[in-house]
Amino acid sequence: MTEVRARANVLLEEAARPSLEEIAATLRQLGMGGYAAAAFCALVRMTQATAGDLVVKTGIPDSKIYYALDELAEKGLI
């Protein structure tokens, strides 16, 4: 029974955390660009990535990825 309770607690904790999509939406509401928000969320998942990795993971166009990364750097997020 304690295993069930422990698993239930883990599930409740996970459910209480906002999803990365919700975090991205909040970042956009706070004025962050959509590409920057998407790049930030991808970096949270990946912890380390090249610009090319982010392009593949997020679908951000090659021509926009460095603008997104510059925005994150200006805000001190990377």
N, C-alpha and C positions, 0 to 999 in steps of 0.2 A: 504494500500500500504506500510506503514511503517513496518508492520509485515513481509511482503514478503521481503523487503529490509534487515531487521534485520536477518531473517532466511538465506538469501543469504550470508550475511556477515559471519555468523557462519559457513556455509558450506565451504566458501572460506578459512576461518582460519583453519578449520579442514583439508582441502585438502593440505594446505601449510605445515603442520606438517609431518615429516617423520614417516613412519610406524615403528612398533617395529621390523619387519623383516628387514627393511632397516637399522635400528640402529644396529641390530645384525650383519648384513653383514659388516657394517663399523667397528664395534668392532673387528671382525675377521680379517679384512684388517689391522688393527692396531696391530695385534699380539695376540689378546685374543683368547683363545681356544674356540672351538665351544660350548662345554658344558657350559663354564663360560658365554659366550654371551647369550645362551638360558636361563640360570638361572637368569642372570641379567634382561633380558626382562620380564621373568615371575614375578620377584620380583617387577618390576615397575608396573605391572598390579595388583599384589596382595597386595603390600605394606608390608605385613608381612606373613611369611610362615615358616613351619618347613621343614627340609630336605625331609621328607616323602611327604609333600604337593608338593614340587618342583618335586620330582620323578614322581608323578601322573600327574602333570600339563604339564611337559616338555617331559616326556619319557626318561629322562636321567637315565641310569642304576644306581641302588642302589650303586654299587661298584665305581661309578665315581662322585656321587653328592658331596661328601666332598672335592674331588680334585677341583671341579668347585668352590665351596664356598671358599676354601682356596685361589684360584687364585683371586677371587673378593676381599677377605679380604686383600691380599697382595697389591692390587692396590688401597686400601682405598675406595672401592665402597660399602662395607657393614661393 
